[in-house]
Amino acid sequence: MKWIVIILIIVTVLIFFTSCHSNQINLTYKGESGASFEYKDSTKIAFVGKKKAYLRAKGIAAFPDGGQPKYLVQATGIYVLDSKKNELNLLVDITEQNKLSWRIHRGKIKLIYMNDQVFYKWDLKPLSVDNTEAYEVLDKQYFDAYSIDINTKEISVIDTDKFESLYEKFYKKCDLTKLHNNLDKIPLADWGLVLQEIKSKSDKKFIKDIVEFKSKSKITRRAIIEQIISKKDPQEIEDILKRLDNYYNSLKGYEKAKQTIHYDETYKSIQELL
């Protein structure tokens, strides 16, 4: 009887904590430092990119430090961005390798972009004696250098000394500000951040999230506009703008002031669809 009570308590606690997350999807993406321009063309950039989709902790689960989010998507890859064409291309997914390498050197990768190829090598530098065990269990792939054919995505091992020589001669740094300014022009669906695939919900509910300021993530609001509202006909878009306007004007005092920036940004973005 005692064990049954304990099991019931554990199950109850697990159910409680799994339900202590918001229903609002939060989307993020970013490029890591070390991004590299194509040697002969600065409109093309190779970089390590990370994307996430998660639900924030809420209620008691959010205390004392905000709690642990529930991740729906958490991935890392090597990408190529064509900023002239606004095209994003995933060359290889390195999510699992990055998780392990993080224990040692925070996932840094050296990149070279040259002649329709991206060369890469993990920059392994143990940070302390405490990292020795993790360092020793790394697969051999962390110590090799690779080339990726951008057109076929075929990956080949190359000599590490050759890589270092190429890196010294042809690495062309792209700063993060320029990279992120260009990434902000890329549709979120091109990242694979498609709302209906991440968490199935009706268009009506997603639109309500944006109209009633329930979605706190600027990137998620952008996704709702790109993936859902943009597909509506002009009259439906006008109706959404009217609903947004009416809801905003129904707010009072501090609550209205708090939502003003969201309202202005959202209204303008939706209006541009007309």
C-alpha positions as CSV (number, residue, x, y, z in Angstrom):
1,M,0.0,0.0,0.0
2,K,2.9,2.3,0.9
3,W,4.5,1.8,-2.5
4,I,1.2,2.5,-4.3
5,V,0.9,5.8,-2.5
6,I,4.5,6.7,-3.4
7,I,4.0,5.9,-7.0
8,L,0.8,7.9,-7.1
9,I,2.6,10.9,-5.6
10,I,5.4,10.6,-8.2
11,V,3.0,10.3,-11.1
12,T,1.0,13.3,-9.8
13,V,4.2,15.4,-9.5
14,L,5.3,14.5,-13.0
15,I,1.9,15.4,-14.4
16,F,1.9,18.6,-12.6
17,F,5.3,19.7,-13.9
18,T,4.8,18.6,-17.4
19,S,1.6,20.7,-17.5
20,C,3.5,23.8,-16.1
21,H,4.4,25.2,-19.5
22,S,2.9,27.9,-21.6
23,N,1.0,27.0,-24.8
24,Q,2.8,29.8,-26.6
25,I,5.7,28.8,-28.8
26,N,8.9,30.7,-28.6
27,L,11.2,30.6,-31.6
28,T,14.9,31.6,-31.8
29,Y,17.7,31.3,-34.3
30,K,21.2,32.7,-34.3
31,G,24.6,32.4,-36.0
32,E,27.6,31.6,-34.0
33,S,30.9,33.5,-34.1
34,G,33.4,32.3,-36.7
35,A,31.2,32.8,-39.7
36,S,33.1,33.0,-43.0
37,F,32.5,34.9,-46.2
38,E,33.0,33.0,-49.5
39,Y,36.6,34.0,-50.4
40,K,35.6,35.6,-53.7
41,D,32.0,36.7,-52.9
42,S,31.0,38.5,-49.7
43,T,27.2,38.0,-50.4
44,K,27.7,34.3,-49.5
45,I,28.4,33.3,-45.9
46,A,29.1,29.9,-44.2
47,F,28.2,29.7,-40.5
48,V,27.2,27.5,-37.6
49,G,23.5,28.2,-36.9
50,K,21.3,27.2,-33.9
51,K,17.5,27.1,-33.9
52,K,15.1,26.4,-31.0
53,A,11.4,26.2,-30.4
54,Y,10.3,25.9,-26.8
55,L,7.5,26.5,-24.3
56,R,8.3,28.7,-21.3
57,A,7.8,27.3,-17.7
58,K,4.8,29.0,-15.9
59,G,3.4,29.1,-12.5
60,I,5.3,27.5,-9.7
61,A,7.6,25.7,-12.2
62,A,9.0,29.1,-13.2
63,F,10.4,29.9,-9.8
64,P,12.9,31.0,-8.7
65,D,14.9,31.5,-11.9
66,G,12.3,31.2,-14.7
67,G,12.3,27.4,-14.7
68,Q,13.3,24.9,-17.4
69,P,11.6,25.4,-20.8
70,K,10.2,22.5,-22.7
71,Y,12.1,22.2,-26.0
72,L,10.2,21.2,-29.1
73,V,13.1,21.9,-31.4
74,Q,16.8,22.3,-30.5
75,A,19.2,21.9,-33.4
76,T,22.6,23.0,-34.6
77,G,23.9,22.9,-38.2
78,I,26.4,24.2,-40.7
79,Y,24.6,26.5,-43.1
80,V,25.3,28.6,-46.2
81,L,23.5,31.9,-46.6
82,D,23.2,33.7,-50.0
83,S,22.4,37.2,-48.8
84,K,21.8,38.4,-52.4
85,K,19.1,35.8,-53.1
86,N,17.9,35.6,-49.4
87,E,18.4,31.8,-49.5
88,L,19.4,29.6,-46.6
89,N,20.9,26.1,-47.1
90,L,21.5,23.6,-44.4
91,L,24.7,21.6,-45.3
92,V,25.0,19.2,-42.4
93,D,23.2,18.7,-39.0
94,I,25.8,18.7,-36.2
95,T,23.3,18.7,-33.2
96,E,24.6,15.6,-31.5
97,Q,28.3,16.4,-32.0
98,N,27.7,19.9,-30.7
99,K,26.1,18.6,-27.5
100,L,29.1,16.4,-26.7
101,S,31.7,19.0,-27.7
102,W,30.0,21.6,-25.6
103,R,31.4,19.9,-22.5
104,I,34.9,20.7,-23.7
105,H,35.2,23.8,-25.8
106,R,31.8,25.3,-26.2
107,G,31.2,23.9,-29.7
108,K,33.5,26.1,-31.7
109,I,34.2,25.2,-35.3
110,K,36.6,26.7,-37.8
111,L,35.1,27.4,-41.2
112,I,36.4,28.2,-44.7
113,Y,34.1,29.0,-47.6
114,M,35.8,28.7,-51.0
115,N,34.9,27.7,-54.6
116,D,31.5,26.0,-53.8
117,Q,33.0,24.2,-50.9
118,V,32.8,24.7,-47.1
119,F,35.7,23.3,-45.1
120,Y,35.3,22.7,-41.4
121,K,37.2,21.4,-38.4
122,W,36.3,21.2,-34.7
123,D,38.6,23.5,-32.7
124,L,39.3,21.2,-29.8
125,K,41.0,22.9,-26.8
126,P,40.3,21.3,-23.4
127,L,39.6,24.0,-20.9
128,S,40.7,22.2,-17.7
129,V,41.7,18.9,-16.2
130,D,38.0,18.3,-15.4
131,N,37.3,18.0,-19.1
132,T,39.8,15.1,-19.7
133,E,37.3,12.3,-19.5
134,A,34.9,14.0,-22.0
135,Y,37.8,14.8,-24.3
136,E,38.9,11.2,-24.4
137,V,35.5,9.8,-25.4
138,L,35.1,12.1,-28.4
139,D,34.7,10.2,-31.6
140,K,37.5,10.4,-34.1
141,Q,35.3,12.7,-36.3
142,Y,36.1,15.6,-33.9
143,F,39.8,15.4,-34.8
144,D,39.4,15.2,-38.6
145,A,38.8,18.1,-41.1
146,Y,36.1,17.9,-43.7
147,S,35.0,19.5,-47.0
148,I,31.4,19.8,-48.0
149,D,30.3,20.2,-51.6
150,I,27.6,22.8,-51.5
151,N,25.8,21.5,-54.6
152,T,25.7,17.8,-53.6
153,K,26.2,18.1,-49.8
154,E,28.7,15.3,-50.1
155,I,31.2,15.3,-47.2
156,S,34.9,14.2,-47.5
157,V,37.7,13.9,-45.0
158,I,40.7,16.1,-45.8
159,D,44.2,16.3,-44.3
160,T,44.2,18.5,-41.1
161,D,47.5,20.2,-42.0
162,K,46.0,21.1,-45.4
163,F,42.9,22.5,-43.6
164,E,45.0,24.7,-41.3
165,S,47.0,26.0,-44.3
166,L,43.8,26.8,-46.1
167,Y,42.4,28.4,-43.0
168,E,45.4,30.7,-42.6
169,K,45.3,31.8,-46.2
170,F,41.6,31.9,-47.1
171,Y,39.5,32.4,-43.9
172,K,37.5,35.6,-44.4
173,K,35.7,36.7,-41.3
174,C,32.0,37.8,-41.3
175,D,31.0,39.7,-38.3
176,L,27.9,38.6,-36.4
177,T,26.0,41.9,-36.9
178,K,26.2,41.6,-40.6
179,L,25.2,37.9,-40.5
180,H,22.2,38.5,-38.3
181,N,21.0,41.5,-40.3
182,N,20.9,39.2,-43.3
183,L,19.4,36.3,-41.4
184,D,16.5,38.5,-40.3
185,K,15.4,38.7,-44.0
186,I,15.1,34.9,-44.3
187,P,11.6,33.3,-43.9
188,L,11.4,31.2,-40.7
189,A,10.1,28.3,-42.7
190,D,13.5,28.2,-44.4
191,W,15.0,27.5,-41.0
192,G,12.6,24.6,-40.6
193,L,10.7,26.6,-38.0
194,V,7.2,25.9,-39.2
195,L,4.6,26.6,-36.5
196,Q,2.0,23.9,-37.6
197,E,4.8,21.3,-37.7
198,I,6.2,22.2,-34.3
199,K,2.9,22.4,-32.4
200,S,-0.4,21.8,-34.3
201,K,-2.9,24.5,-33.6
202,S,-5.7,26.1,-35.7
203,D,-5.0,29.2,-37.7
204,K,-7.8,30.8,-35.6
205,K,-5.9,30.2,-32.4
206,F,-2.5,31.4,-33.8
207,I,-4.2,34.6,-35.0
208,K,-5.9,35.1,-31.6
209,D,-2.4,34.8,-30.0
210,I,-1.1,37.7,-32.1
211,V,-4.3,39.8,-31.9
212,E,-4.5,39.6,-28.1
213,F,-0.8,39.9,-27.5
214,K,-0.5,36.5,-26.0
215,S,2.6,35.7,-28.1
216,K,5.5,37.3,-26.3
217,S,8.1,36.3,-28.8
218,K,8.8,38.8,-31.6
219,I,10.1,35.9,-33.8
220,T,7.0,33.9,-33.2
221,R,4.8,36.8,-34.1
222,R,6.8,37.1,-37.3
223,A,6.2,33.4,-38.0
224,I,2.4,33.8,-37.6
225,I,2.4,36.7,-40.1
226,E,4.6,34.9,-42.6
227,Q,3.1,31.4,-42.4
228,I,-0.6,32.0,-41.6
229,I,-1.8,35.6,-42.1
230,S,0.1,36.1,-45.4
231,K,-2.0,33.3,-46.9
232,K,-5.3,35.0,-46.1
233,D,-7.2,37.1,-48.7
234,P,-7.1,40.9,-48.4
235,Q,-10.5,41.1,-46.7
236,E,-9.5,38.6,-44.0
237,I,-6.3,40.6,-43.5
238,E,-8.3,43.8,-43.1
239,D,-10.5,42.0,-40.6
240,I,-7.5,40.9,-38.6
241,L,-6.2,44.4,-38.5
242,K,-9.6,45.6,-37.3
243,R,-9.6,43.0,-34.5
244,L,-6.0,44.0,-33.5
245,D,-7.0,47.7,-33.5
246,N,-10.2,47.0,-31.4
247,Y,-8.3,44.8,-28.9
248,Y,-5.5,47.3,-28.4
249,N,-8.0,50.2,-27.9
250,S,-9.9,48.2,-25.4
251,L,-6.8,48.2,-23.1
252,K,-6.4,50.8,-20.4
253,G,-3.5,52.6,-18.7
254,Y,-0.3,50.6,-18.1
255,E,-1.6,47.5,-19.9
256,K,-2.1,49.6,-23.1
257,A,1.2,51.3,-22.8
258,K,3.0,48.0,-22.2
259,Q,1.6,46.7,-25.5
260,T,2.2,49.8,-27.6
261,I,5.4,48.6,-29.2
262,H,4.0,45.2,-30.0
263,Y,0.9,46.8,-31.4
264,D,2.8,49.2,-33.7
265,E,5.2,46.5,-35.0
266,T,2.5,43.9,-35.5
267,Y,0.1,46.3,-37.2
268,K,2.7,47.6,-39.6
269,S,3.9,44.1,-40.5
270,I,0.4,42.8,-41.2
271,Q,-0.5,46.0,-43.1
272,E,2.4,45.5,-45.4
273,L,0.8,42.3,-46.7
274,L,-2.0,44.3,-48.4
